[in-house]
Amino acid sequence: MESIITQGVAIPRLGFGTFRMPGDDAQPVVESAIALGYRHIDTAAMYENEAAVGAAIAASGVNRNELFVTTKVWHDQLAPDALRRAFDISLGKLRLDHVDLYMIHWPSKDFDIKATLEALMSLREQGLTRAIGVCNFNLPMIRRAVEEIGAPIASVQLEYHPFLSQDRMLSYLRGNGIPLTAYAPLAQGRAASDATLAGLGRKHGCSAAQMAIAWLLDQEGVIVIPKAARPESQKSNLDALGIRLDDEDRATIAALPKDQRFVRPPFAPDWNAAA
């Protein structure tokens, strides 16, 4: 599978998301994904499935160095001491001696961005995480992290799908060599029933959901982490790697509404803040 090299690590462009797969139920699902060929597994403390993900990794028989494992710290644990405690708990649940990418899951309203990023950088310097990143930062936050603090951000994880533009963010990230990791790439299931995507899918002999994933993979510097509980859906998402879009496909998807944001917690930052 194609990977993107960033900050000294290679991130497989199609990963496996585990949001809303809490508890032990996640273990057989992740085992299935690894058996099918996924090598990039995305979890988080908030998902309450790190122990199950760790058990699946242990049971998989796949060499640790072949897997790219991401986890995240929740927004109420961003003070440096709290972050380190949260990291140690996550690492213990995952049964690993390091993770490949450790990320801030959401910014909190008044957190000390410099102190938090320095705590992440310390984990990287100690070899406990190979890379660091952030999720759900707006453009001013990213600019501060990169330009003022000098944090070696390996990826920025954001909601991104055919119904939401990330043009401003992508322009900035590409200019700084930082990939965007697209979560909710199927718009929480809405892409699967979209008539426009289904029509393109008929042209390519694939599903609407596969078209959505293929559209993201078609873009420079974009990593995609769809979740799927059933093995057949997991395989279908993997098969999207083989779909090639043409200019007509790109124009058709570009014409879809691009203002539909579905992940809107009350603690989210101002997405339209001026950079």
N, C-alpha and C positions, 0 to 999 in steps of 0.2 A: 504493500500500500504506500502511496505517495505520502511523504512527510514534509513539514515545513521546519526549516532550521531557524531557531530563534534563541538568542542568548546562550548558545552552546548546547542546546537540547534539540532533539528531533521529535516533533509532535505529529503523530499520524493524523491526516486531514479528516478522516471520518472516525469519530469516537463513539462511545456508548454512554449515554446519559442515564442516571439512576434516580432522578427526582420523582417523588411520589411512589417510591418502592420501599416503604419502611420495613424495618425488622427482618426477621429470618427469611421472609418470602423473597427477598432480593437475591439470596444465595443461588438457588437453581437458575434464576434468570441470568445472572452474571456468568455463571458457569457455562450456560448455553451460548452466551455472546462470545466468550473467549474461545469456546470450542469451534464456533463458526468462523473465527478469524479476527475478531476485534482485539486490538492491542492497546487501545487508549480507553481507559475507564475513568469516568468522571463521577465523583461523589462529593459529599459535604457533611460537616457535622450536623447541620440542620436536617439533613435527609434521614437521620437516625438509622442508617444502614451500613455504616462503615465496618462494623463487625462482620456483617454478612458478606460485604465486598471482600474483606480480608480472608474470610473462610473460602470464598469462591476462588480467589487467587491461589491460596494454599492448595486447594483441591485440583486446580487446573493442570498441574504438571508443567506449565509453561515457565521457562526461565524468567526470573525476575527482570533481568536486563532486557527482555523482549517486550515488557509491558510498560506503558506510560500511565502512571496513576496520579490523578489530580484530586485534591480535597481542599476544603475551604473553611475559613473561620467566620463565625456568625458575627453580626454587627454589634452585639452586646459584649464582645470579648476583644475589643480592638486596643485597649490599653496594653502596653508592652508585656507586663507581667501576666495579665490575663490571656493574652495571645499565646504566650509560651506554654502556659498550662493547657490551653485548648489544643495546641499542636501536639503536645505529649499524649494527651488523651486520644486524639485522632490516630496518631501513629501506633499506639498500643492496640486500639481496636482493629486497625488494618493489619496488624502483625508484621509490620515492615520495619526496616531500619532506616528507611528514608522514603520520601515521596518524590515524584518527579516535578510536580508543580503545586505550590501552596498559594492560595489566593484569598484576598479579602472578598467575602461573599457579597456584602453590601456596605457602602459607606454609612456611618451613623451621622447624625445631625451635627454634632459638635466635636467629632473626634480629631485628635492631633494627627493629621495625615503624615507629617514628617516622622513623628515618633513611631507610628504604626509601621510605616514602610521601612524604617531602620530596624525594627524588630524582625520583619520579614527578611531583610538583607542579612541580618545576623544568623538566622536559620540557614540561609544559603551558604554563608561563609563557613559554617560549621559542618556542611555536607549533609544536613538533615533534610533539606529539599534541594533539588538540582536547579530549580528555577522558581521565580515568584511572579505573581500576576494579580490582577484586580478584576472584579466583576461589577457591573452596574455603576461605574463611574461615569459622570458626564464629561464633556470635553474640557471644561476648565480644570476639573480634578486631574484628568489625564495629563494635561499640559503641565500642571504644577508637579506631578509625580515625575515626569520625564525631564522637564527643562529646569526646574528649580532644585528638586531633590536629587535628581540623577539616578533614580531607581531603575535597575535593569529589568524592566517589565517585559516578560516573555510572551504574554498574551493578555488581551482584554476580552472578557466574556460578557456578551450582551444579548438581549433578545433581538433576533434577526431572522426574518422570513420574507416571503414574497409580498407581504402586505405592509411592511414597515421599512422605511428608508433608513439606512445608516450611512448615507453618502458623506456627510460632514465628518463623521468619526473615521470612516474608512480612508478618506483623503488624508487626514492627519496621521493615522496609524501607518499607512503605506509610506508616507514621507519619512517616518521614523523606523521603518523596518519591523513593525510590531504586527503580528497577525491578530485578527479578530476571531474569537470562537463564538459561533452562533448557537445560543440555546433557544429552546422552543422553536426549532427550525420548521416545524409543521404547524405553527400558530396554534398550539394546543389542540391539534387534530383538525382544525378548520381547513388546512390545505388539502386534506384527503378528499373532501367533498366539494372542492372548488371547481366550477364548471370549466373555467378557462384552463386550469392546470390539467383537468381530465381530458380536455380536447387535445392538448399538446401530448398528453400521455398516449392517447390513441395513435397519434402520428408516430411515436417512438416505440409503441408496443410495451408501455409501462404504465404504472399508476400515477395518479395526481400527486400522491405523497412522494414518489420517486422523482417526479419532475421538480418538486420544491427543493429536495436535497441536491439534485443535479444542478439546479440553478445556483445554489450557494457554492457548490464545489467548482463551478465554472468561473468563479471570481478569484482574482488574485488575492492571496493572503487571507483566505477565509477557511476556517476549520469548522466542522459541523458535528454536533453531539446529539443526535436524535435518541429518544428512549423508545424501547419497544419491549413488551413483556413476553410476547409469543415468539417462538423461534422462527416461524415463517415471516413475521414482520421484521425481525432482526435481519434475516437473510435478504429480504426485499430492500431494506435500507442499504445493506452492503452492495447489492446489485446496482444501486444508483451510481456507483463509481464508474460503471461502464457506459453511461448515457452521455452523449455528446450533443450539446445545444448548437443550433445555428443562429444566424443573425435574426431570422424571423421569430424564433423562439424567444430570444432575448428581448426583442421589441414588444412582443405580446405580453411577456411578464412585466416589463417595464411600465406598461400601460395600466396595470392593476393599481388600485388605491394603495398608497404607501404611508398612510397615517394611522394604521391600526395597531395600537400597542395593547397587548392583553395582560402583561405582567405589570400591575400597578399597585404595589403595596403602599400603605400610608407613609412609610419612611423612605420612599424612593427620592432621589435627588431631582432637581429641576432639569429635565432633559433639554430644555430650550435655552438654558443659561448661555449667555454670550461667552465665546472663548476668549 
